[in-house]
Amino acid sequence: MTNYNDYKPSTLDIFVSFLKLGLIAFGGPTAIAYVREMVVDRKKWMDEKSFNNGVALSQIIPGASVMQVAAYVGLSIRGIAGAFAAFIAYVLPAFFMMLFLTIVYLHLKSMPETVSVFEALRIVVVSLAANGTLNFGKKSVKSIRDIFLLSVAAFLFILKFSPFIVIFIAIIIGFLIYRNNLTKLSFKISISREKLKIYKYVSYILLGVVLFNLSLWMINPSLFSLSILMMKVDVFAFGGGYGSVPFMLHEVVDVHKLIDAKTFMDGIALGQITPGPIVITATFVGYLVGGLIGSIVSTISVFTPSFIILLSTAPIFDSLKNNPVFKNVFHSILVSFVGLMVAVTIRFALSIDWTLPAMIIGIISFLALYRKYNILLVIILSLVLGYLIL
């Protein structure tokens, strides 16, 4: 029987394996189970404890959870090269599928025969947002104080306050209402000398990011703005891919007015049809704003910051996860994200014309998603219903 340490795959093995997985990994964060089955049960690249550490880390840093787990697996097995291989390979299928769907969308969205289909897609997005909020809330909201904090966050976001400001306010309020949970203020972090080597590569990547954006600024300022926008979204996307939705909505629709809310909802829906994380909606936005180059820039930028954060925090994870100050701040952020998702769900729902057929599709899709039916099947069923009754 093969032991976990007997065989270390090559960087190419990691790339090919995660590329194949990226082709079938529908369901956003639920795809973590597919990663576990591949690397722990089938290929035996990692043991259960090591993999669970990666899952735990992915929950406390920004970015799409499954992407962070993929990068952690690659990092643990083959260092920085393995992290790059797993991270890039996993997102490539989603990028190309979203690119294809976006091009199809632009050609079909105005056709009378497809108007009802896209309206059904938007209804499904409301159901997805509602279910995501409910599932997120079950894990994060534990007390009356939490309900108060999420209510403040939802109210501020509905009033069009920036989600970045909302998060900052939530952290302050969190310190005030959870201060009794802090037994002592501790910022002690320990890290071995061997693990310090990773920060040399992090510095190289940061330099590359700076040069990348500097080049965009000199060549095409609009692409530079798009890149900065998506990086900002990724830095604050705590709680997995769904955490990016309020920020992307605010930046893309409210602040920069690159597209309207209904078009953004279409992008979210198309992101659910593809495998990979929901934040692949960035490809959709990028294509609408800047064509093929825009989609590439947007996709690179929306994943890069969280990848850097993964590399930077992996060596200090043990110290970080037990730090009472960090735990308090992180809990405040997660609770405020529930509030942001409540507000997003309300905004999405208000953009729908809730006729009786629309309500039927909404109820069916919500219940199907709540009962954990496959997202792709729910979307297909809703599209058929939309074509028949809307």
DOSE-171112 format. One line per field, with one value per residue (C-alpha): residue in one letter; x, y, z. Coordinates in Angstrom, 2 decimals, decimal comma, always signed. Each point is the difference from the previous one (the first is absolute). Example, Ala and Ser with C-alpha at 12.3 -4.5 7.8 and 13.67 -1.06 7.14 Angstrom:
2
resn (a / s)
xx (+12,30 / +1,37)
yy (-4,50 / +3,44)
zz (+7,80 / -0,66)
REM end
This chain:
390
resn (m / t / n / y / n / d / y / k / p / s / t / l / d / i / f / v / s / f / l / k / l / g / l / i / a / f / g / g / p / t / a / i / a / y / v / r / e / m / v / v / d / r / k / k / w / m / d / e / k / s / f / n / n / g / v / a / l / s / q / i / i / p / g / a / s / v / m / q / v / a / a / y / v / g / l / s / i / r / g / i / a / g / a / f / a / a / f / i / a / y / v / l / p / a / f / f / m / m / l / f / l / t / i / v / y / l / h / l / k / s / m / p / e / t / v / s / v / f / e / a / l / r / i / v / v / v / s / l / a / a / n / g / t / l / n / f / g / k / k / s / v / k / s / i / r / d / i / f / l / l / s / v / a / a / f / l / f / i / l / k / f / s / p / f / i / v / i / f / i / a / i / i / i / g / f / l / i / y / r / n / n / l / t / k / l / s / f / k / i / s / i / s / r / e / k / l / k / i / y / k / y / v / s / y / i / l / l / g / v / v / l / f / n / l / s / l / w / m / i / n / p / s / l / f / s / l / s / i / l / m / m / k / v / d / v / f / a / f / g / g / g / y / g / s / v / p / f / m / l / h / e / v / v / d / v / h / k / l / i / d / a / k / t / f / m / d / g / i / a / l / g / q / i / t / p / g / p / i / v / i / t / a / t / f / v / g / y / l / v / g / g / l / i / g / s / i / v / s / t / i / s / v / f / t / p / s / f / i / i / l / l / s / t / a / p / i / f / d / s / l / k / n / n / p / v / f / k / n / v / f / h / s / i / l / v / s / f / v / g / l / m / v / a / v / t / i / r / f / a / l / s / i / d / w / t / l / p / a / m / i / i / g / i / i / s / f / l / a / l / y / r / k / y / n / i / l / l / v / i / i / l / s / l / v / l / g / y / l / i / l)
xx (+0,00 / +1,32 / +0,78 / -0,56 / +3,72 / +1,16 / -0,71 / +0,14 / -1,56 / +1,81 / -1,17 / -1,37 / -1,97 / -1,53 / -0,86 / -1,65 / -1,93 / -1,44 / -0,74 / -2,14 / -1,66 / -0,72 / -2,04 / -2,55 / +0,13 / -3,43 / -1,53 / +2,47 / +1,22 / -1,58 / +2,71 / +2,43 / -1,36 / +1,19 / +3,48 / +0,11 / -1,11 / +2,75 / +2,97 / -0,76 / -2,03 / +0,97 / +3,50 / +1,10 / +2,07 / -0,95 / -1,38 / -3,35 / +1,44 / +2,18 / -2,88 / -2,33 / +2,58 / -0,23 / -3,79 / +0,12 / +2,45 / -2,19 / -2,86 / +1,86 / +1,67 / -1,65 / -0,55 / -1,91 / +0,34 / +0,48 / +2,69 / +1,85 / -0,22 / +1,40 / +2,91 / +0,63 / +0,15 / +2,48 / +2,07 / +0,15 / +1,11 / +2,25 / +0,54 / -0,58 / +0,03 / -2,64 / -2,16 / +0,12 / -0,73 / -3,05 / -1,39 / +0,29 / -1,08 / -3,13 / -1,29 / +0,87 / -3,10 / -2,30 / +1,67 / -0,38 / -3,57 / -1,00 / +1,67 / -2,00 / -3,28 / +0,58 / +0,46 / -3,16 / -1,84 / +0,87 / -1,41 / -3,19 / -1,08 / -2,04 / -1,82 / -3,71 / +0,22 / +2,63 / -1,34 / -2,08 / +2,97 / +2,24 / -2,79 / -0,15 / +3,78 / -0,37 / -2,67 / +2,41 / +2,65 / -2,41 / -0,48 / +3,76 / +0,61 / -2,74 / +1,36 / +3,57 / -1,07 / -1,91 / +2,87 / +2,54 / -2,19 / -0,43 / +3,76 / +0,75 / -2,98 / -0,16 / -1,44 / -2,17 / +3,17 / +0,75 / -3,51 / +0,48 / +3,33 / -1,32 / -3,05 / +2,25 / +2,07 / -3,07 / -1,57 / +3,16 / +0,47 / -3,63 / +0,66 / +2,82 / +2,86 / +3,19 / +0,40 / +3,60 / -1,31 / -2,63 / +2,67 / +2,12 / -3,01 / -0,81 / +3,51 / -0,31 / -3,45 / +1,28 / +2,78 / -2,52 / -2,65 / +2,37 / +2,68 / -0,87 / +1,06 / +3,58 / +1,86 / +3,14 / +1,35 / +2,51 / +1,76 / +2,74 / +0,80 / +2,56 / +1,51 / +2,88 / +3,06 / -0,62 / -3,48 / +1,34 / +1,28 / -3,51 / +0,10 / +2,80 / -2,39 / -2,83 / +2,18 / +0,69 / -3,72 / -0,79 / +2,61 / -1,63 / -3,41 / +1,36 / +1,66 / -3,15 / -2,18 / +2,58 / +0,05 / -3,79 / +0,02 / +2,41 / -1,66 / -3,71 / -1,20 / -3,48 / +1,52 / +2,11 / -3,19 / -1,65 / +2,98 / +0,07 / -3,75 / +0,18 / +3,00 / -1,85 / -3,00 / +2,20 / +1,83 / -3,28 / -1,78 / -0,03 / -2,28 / +0,72 / -1,11 / -3,40 / +1,82 / +1,07 / -3,57 / -0,83 / +3,36 / -0,15 / -3,60 / +0,94 / +3,11 / -1,24 / -3,62 / -0,26 / +3,38 / +1,44 / -3,33 / +1,70 / -3,18 / -3,49 / -1,27 / -1,98 / +3,00 / +2,11 / -2,59 / +0,30 / +3,75 / -0,56 / -2,37 / +2,47 / +2,64 / -2,16 / -0,29 / +3,77 / +2,15 / +2,23 / -0,62 / -2,80 / +2,61 / +0,64 / -2,71 / +3,02 / +0,69 / -3,51 / +0,40 / +3,45 / -1,18 / -2,92 / +2,33 / +3,14 / -0,55 / +2,37 / +2,86 / -2,41 / -1,16 / +3,60 / +1,02 / -3,14 / +0,46 / +3,67 / -0,68 / -2,94 / +2,06 / +3,49 / -0,37 / -1,58 / +2,71 / +2,66 / -1,86 / -0,15 / +3,76 / +0,64 / -2,27 / +0,63 / +3,28 / -1,64 / -3,34 / +0,42 / +0,73 / -2,74 / -2,88 / +0,42 / +0,55 / -2,95 / +0,23 / -0,04 / -2,89 / -2,02 / +0,67 / -0,69 / -3,31 / -1,07 / +0,87 / -1,92 / -3,11 / +0,11 / +0,27 / -3,27 / -1,51 / +1,51 / -1,41 / -3,45 / +0,18 / +1,18 / -2,86 / -2,50 / +1,48 / -0,06 / -3,59 / -1,18 / +1,29 / -2,38 / -3,57 / -1,65 / -2,88 / -1,63 / +2,18 / +3,10 / -1,00 / -0,50 / +3,50 / +1,43 / -1,60 / +0,94 / +3,62 / +0,39 / -1,36 / +2,08 / +3,16 / -0,90 / -0,36 / +3,52 / -1,01 / +2,71 / +0,27 / +0,40 / -3,16 / -1,93 / +1,11 / -0,95 / -3,43 / -0,57 / +1,00 / -2,50 / -2,74 / +0,92 / -0,31 / -3,35 / -1,82 / +1,63)
yy (+0,00 / +3,44 / +2,38 / +3,73 / +0,82 / -2,76 / +1,88 / +3,68 / +0,91 / +2,24 / +3,54 / -1,24 / -2,76 / +2,61 / +2,26 / -2,76 / -1,38 / +3,38 / +0,86 / -3,15 / +0,79 / +3,55 / -1,37 / -1,70 / +1,98 / +1,59 / +1,36 / +2,62 / -0,71 / -3,48 / -0,99 / -0,17 / -3,51 / -0,90 / +1,32 / -2,03 / -3,18 / +0,45 / +0,97 / -1,96 / -3,08 / -0,75 / +1,34 / +0,06 / +3,15 / +1,30 / -1,38 / +1,04 / +2,30 / +1,96 / +0,42 / +1,19 / +2,63 / +1,31 / +0,09 / +1,84 / +2,56 / +0,57 / +0,96 / +2,79 / +1,78 / +1,80 / -1,62 / -2,93 / -2,84 / -2,82 / +1,96 / +0,57 / -3,69 / -0,93 / +2,42 / -1,32 / -3,58 / +0,97 / +2,05 / -2,86 / -2,53 / +1,93 / +3,41 / +3,20 / -1,77 / -2,47 / +2,83 / +1,79 / -3,21 / -0,95 / +3,53 / +0,80 / -3,42 / -0,03 / +3,36 / -0,43 / -2,08 / +2,46 / +2,93 / -1,47 / -1,16 / +3,40 / +1,72 / -2,17 / +0,55 / +3,76 / +0,16 / -2,08 / +2,21 / +3,18 / -1,47 / -1,42 / +2,34 / +2,31 / -2,73 / -0,19 / -3,77 / +0,28 / +2,93 / -2,33 / -2,35 / +2,75 / +1,19 / -3,55 / +0,13 / +3,16 / -1,68 / -2,89 / +2,53 / +1,31 / -3,59 / -0,57 / +3,20 / -0,88 / -3,52 / +1,24 / +2,52 / -2,65 / -2,50 / +2,71 / +1,26 / -3,43 / -0,32 / +3,54 / +1,42 / -1,41 / +2,70 / +3,11 / +2,10 / -1,65 / +0,79 / +3,64 / +0,20 / -1,57 / +2,29 / +3,07 / -1,30 / -0,77 / +3,40 / +1,90 / -1,93 / +0,54 / +3,73 / -0,38 / +0,30 / -1,54 / -3,61 / +0,88 / +2,62 / -2,45 / -2,59 / +2,57 / +1,10 / -3,65 / -0,61 / +3,00 / -1,07 / -3,56 / +1,10 / +1,84 / -2,71 / -3,00 / +1,57 / -2,31 / -2,93 / +1,27 / -1,50 / +1,83 / +2,01 / -2,26 / +0,58 / -2,60 / -1,83 / -2,75 / -1,29 / -2,34 / +1,20 / -2,58 / +1,36 / +3,55 / -0,87 / +0,32 / +3,76 / +0,35 / -1,32 / +2,14 / +3,09 / -1,04 / -0,45 / +3,38 / +1,60 / -1,72 / +1,33 / +3,53 / -0,23 / -1,55 / +2,85 / +2,63 / -1,34 / +0,14 / +3,57 / +1,08 / -1,98 / +0,13 / +1,91 / -1,58 / -3,47 / +1,24 / +1,19 / -3,36 / -1,85 / +2,09 / -0,39 / -3,80 / -0,19 / +2,10 / -2,35 / -3,04 / +1,45 / +0,45 / -3,17 / -1,81 / -2,98 / -1,58 / +0,95 / +1,24 / +2,60 / +1,68 / +0,63 / +3,09 / +1,58 / -0,70 / +1,22 / +3,23 / +0,69 / -1,12 / +1,22 / +2,76 / +1,75 / -0,41 / -0,78 / -2,37 / -2,07 / +0,09 / -2,23 / -2,34 / -0,61 / -0,67 / -2,56 / -1,68 / -0,24 / -1,60 / -2,52 / -0,89 / -0,41 / -2,72 / -1,84 / -0,30 / -2,11 / +1,79 / +2,95 / +2,57 / +2,77 / -1,10 / +2,58 / +2,33 / -1,54 / +0,98 / +3,57 / +0,33 / -1,11 / +2,42 / +2,85 / -0,75 / -2,99 / -2,97 / +1,97 / +1,38 / -3,51 / -1,19 / +3,02 / -0,24 / -3,73 / +0,29 / +2,92 / -1,55 / -3,03 / +1,40 / +1,75 / -3,00 / -2,27 / +2,28 / +0,04 / -3,82 / -0,23 / +2,61 / -1,47 / -3,73 / +0,08 / +1,88 / -1,78 / -1,82 / +3,26 / +1,87 / -2,41 / +0,07 / +3,74 / +1,45 / +3,40 / -1,53 / -2,31 / +2,96 / +2,10 / -2,91 / -0,79 / +3,63 / -0,05 / -3,21 / +1,24 / +3,28 / -2,00 / -1,70 / +3,48 / +0,96 / -3,17 / +0,78 / +3,42 / -1,47 / -2,50 / +2,81 / +2,10 / -2,93 / -0,85 / +3,57 / -0,11 / -2,87 / +0,50 / -2,49 / -1,29 / -3,31 / -2,04 / +1,77 / -0,84 / -3,66 / -0,19 / +1,84 / -2,34 / -3,16 / +1,08 / +1,15 / -3,27 / -2,11 / +1,85 / -0,18 / -3,78 / -0,08 / -1,02 / +0,46 / +3,71 / -0,69 / -2,13 / +2,70 / +2,62 / -2,18 / -0,74 / +3,70 / +0,90 / -2,50 / +1,33 / +3,55 / -0,76 / -1,73 / +2,28 / +3,44)
zz (+0,00 / -0,98 / +2,85 / -0,36 / +0,07 / -2,37 / -3,22 / -0,87 / -3,35 / -2,45 / -0,68 / -3,35 / +1,78 / +2,28 / -2,94 / -2,05 / +2,99 / +1,00 / -3,63 / -0,28 / +3,32 / -1,13 / -2,90 / +2,26 / +3,27 / -0,04 / +3,18 / +1,23 / +3,57 / -0,03 / -2,50 / +2,93 / +0,50 / -3,52 / +0,80 / +3,21 / -1,78 / -2,59 / +2,18 / +3,18 / -0,97 / -3,57 / -0,65 / +3,67 / -0,44 / +3,46 / +3,24 / +1,42 / +2,67 / -2,43 / -2,44 / +2,76 / +0,96 / -3,55 / +0,17 / +3,32 / -1,37 / -3,07 / +2,30 / +1,80 / -2,91 / -2,94 / -3,36 / -1,46 / +2,52 / -2,48 / -1,84 / +3,26 / +0,88 / -3,43 / +0,47 / +3,53 / -1,29 / -2,71 / +2,47 / +2,51 / -2,60 / -2,38 / +1,51 / -1,96 / -3,39 / +1,19 / +1,34 / -3,36 / -1,91 / +2,07 / +0,19 / -3,71 / -1,25 / +2,13 / -1,30 / -3,70 / -0,96 / +1,76 / -1,76 / -3,50 / +0,63 / +1,37 / -2,95 / -2,41 / +1,87 / +0,11 / -3,77 / -0,49 / +2,49 / -1,90 / -3,22 / +1,52 / +2,79 / -2,25 / -1,90 / +0,92 / +0,39 / +2,73 / +2,06 / +2,21 / +0,38 / +1,37 / +2,29 / +1,39 / +0,50 / +2,10 / +2,13 / +0,63 / +1,06 / +2,66 / +1,22 / -0,01 / +1,96 / +2,51 / +0,51 / +0,24 / +2,63 / +1,94 / -0,02 / +0,82 / +2,83 / +1,58 / +0,40 / +1,17 / +1,89 / +3,53 / +2,26 / +0,31 / -0,27 / -3,33 / -1,25 / +1,02 / -1,84 / -3,21 / +0,11 / +0,17 / -2,91 / -2,13 / +0,74 / -0,92 / -3,24 / -1,02 / +0,50 / -2,57 / +2,50 / -1,35 / +1,21 / +0,88 / +2,44 / +1,25 / +0,79 / +1,82 / +2,09 / +0,71 / +1,33 / +2,35 / +1,20 / +0,33 / +2,32 / +2,14 / +0,29 / +0,11 / +2,18 / +2,91 / -2,19 / -0,04 / +2,92 / -0,98 / -2,90 / -1,67 / -3,29 / +0,41 / -3,23 / -0,37 / -3,24 / -0,72 / -1,89 / -2,74 / -0,70 / -0,30 / -3,48 / -1,42 / +0,53 / -2,54 / -2,65 / +1,34 / -0,48 / -3,62 / -0,65 / +1,55 / -2,24 / -2,99 / +1,03 / +0,25 / -3,43 / -1,49 / +1,20 / -0,88 / -3,56 / -0,18 / +1,31 / -2,76 / -2,81 / +0,86 / +3,11 / -0,20 / +0,29 / +2,90 / +1,76 / -0,69 / +1,44 / +3,18 / +0,39 / -0,17 / +2,32 / +2,55 / -0,25 / +0,59 / +3,01 / +1,89 / -1,16 / +3,35 / +0,36 / -3,37 / -3,51 / +1,15 / +2,05 / -3,24 / -1,20 / +2,13 / -0,80 / -3,72 / -0,15 / +1,76 / -2,07 / -3,41 / +0,17 / +2,61 / -0,12 / -3,50 / -1,75 / -2,42 / -0,38 / +1,51 / +2,81 / -2,27 / -2,24 / +3,10 / +1,12 / -3,40 / +0,58 / +3,41 / -1,58 / -2,76 / +2,70 / +1,54 / -3,31 / -0,21 / +2,33 / +2,46 / +2,35 / -0,30 / -0,19 / -3,61 / -0,70 / -0,25 / -3,43 / -1,11 / +1,28 / -1,52 / -3,45 / +0,02 / +1,00 / -2,02 / -2,28 / +0,10 / +1,57 / +2,59 / +0,93 / +0,42 / +2,10 / +2,13 / +0,64 / +0,92 / +2,31 / +1,85 / +1,05 / +0,56 / +3,40 / +1,73 / -1,43 / +1,48 / +3,32 / -0,02 / -0,51 / +2,70 / +2,67 / -0,45 / +2,03 / +2,90 / -0,06 / +3,33 / +1,80 / -1,84 / +0,56 / +3,80 / +0,34 / +2,01 / -1,69 / -3,46 / +0,89 / +1,26 / -3,10 / -2,33 / +1,70 / -0,35 / -3,69 / -0,66 / +1,80 / -1,93 / -3,22 / +0,86 / +0,22 / -3,36 / -1,58 / +1,45 / -1,65 / -3,30 / +0,02 / +0,60 / -2,82 / -2,41 / +0,96 / -0,56 / -3,58 / -0,86 / -1,24 / +2,35 / -2,10 / +0,97 / -2,43 / +1,33 / +3,57 / -0,96 / -1,50 / +3,02 / +2,53 / -1,90 / -0,53 / +3,61 / +1,43 / -2,39 / +0,98 / +3,68 / -0,31 / -1,54 / -3,51 / -2,62 / -0,90 / -3,72 / -0,07 / +1,88 / -2,52 / -2,97 / +1,51 / +0,66 / -3,56 / -1,39 / +2,28 / -0,94 / -3,69 / +0,51 / +2,46 / +0,12)
REM end
